[in-house]
Amino acid sequence: DGLAPVGNGGLSLRSRKWLRRAIRSCPHFSFSGLVVDGNRECVVYDWVAEDVYFGTVLRGIGAPLPSAFEAILFSSEMIFPHH
């Protein structure tokens, strides 16, 4: 379906509204600035790169994101589209 966690920490256009939703929905235990208790469905305890974190959590909470192909046309790190 062309949907995958997408993002590149070097160049990303992100909505602050959706970033705040992501952090509230699935906070990082150490870095979110929130009190994290055991009653949440999603908490990140391990280190994870911010682009992977936001790409995964934003997709999971239904944020408007491009397909993987649309994202690679905007910016790519290592993989280039053939057409």
Sequence and secondary structure as in RCSB ss.txt:
>XXXX:A:sequence
DGLAPVGNGGLSLRSRKWLRRAIRSCPHFSFSGLVVDGNRECVVYDWVAEDVYFGTVLRGIGAPLPSAFEAILFS
SEMIFPHH
>XXXX:A:secstr
        TTS    HHHHHHHHHHS BTTTS S   TT S  B S   HHHHHHHHHHHTT     HHHHHHH 
 SS     
